[in-house]
Amino acid sequence: MSKRTSATCFLLFNLLLCTEAKAQTDSVRIKSIPHGMFWENRAQKFSATDHGMVMVAGGKTDMFRDPNVTYNTDNAPKLMFRPDENFVLTASVEHSFENKWDGGAIVIKGDSLNWVKFCFEKDYTGARRVVSVVTKNISDDCNSVSLKTNKVFYKIAKADNVITLYYGNDGKNWFLVRHFQLDLKPGFEAGFLSQSPTGKSCTVKFADISYSSHKIKDPYTGE
């Protein structure tokens, strides 16, 4: 093989890799998110609109690192994107709460040991629970308010290394759930997750999705 042929093959190989990587990054587009989205663990079924999506998780799917170090898994379907350094992401999360721990979540992930899962899930009592899991090597699992409805509005804001989580009933008025630091390196990801740790499946509807690349000034108002 000549040097020219070898160089041409090398360039074509790298072009193929770049094209494949771009296709993966841009595999899903929705109007509300100004960034290409990609799968980390594909959903069983998926459909999308301009401002929402329906994601079906298969059975025995979860994202958790047990403080007892007896249950560590990250196989739940996640549709992710690479956001701006500072941003605000809101969405409504809705599902039927059929099985224990069934849930839908907004996720921020730096790597396998550093991430946030803001989840609306069926808890161990059967309640429909606002739950936040902050993982820094081990998961800190915090159960918040229980709701009577199958639908909740979530808002997650990142301002430098501070992340603030909110829930609401109408997508306009917000209550602060959690406010904490999480150091994330460039290239971190955000997105949407569905899970069914004990069931056979969980269908989660994400709607009213809105994204803004701005830095909040007041964590109590989220503005």
Sequence and secondary structure as in RCSB ss.txt:
>XXXX:A:sequence
MSKRTSATCFLLFNLLLCTEAKAQTDSVRIKSIPHGMFWENRAQKFSATDHGMVMVAGGKTDMFRDPNVTYNTDN
APKLMFRPDENFVLTASVEHSFENKWDGGAIVIKGDSLNWVKFCFEKDYTGARRVVSVVTKNISDDCNSVSLKTN
KVFYKIAKADNVITLYYGNDGKNWFLVRHFQLDLKPGFEAGFLSQSPTGKSCTVKFADISYSSHKIKDPYTGE
>XXXX:A:secstr
  HHHHHHHHHHHHHHHHHHHHHHHTSB  TT SS EEEES  SEEEE SS EEEEEETTB EEE TTSS EEE 
S EEEE   SSEEEEEEEE    STT EEEEEEEEETTEEEEEEEEE TTS EEEEEEEEESSEEEEEEEEESSS
EEEEEEEEETTEEEEEEESSSSS EEEEEEE    TT EEEEEEEBSSSSEEEEEEEEEEEE    S TTTT 
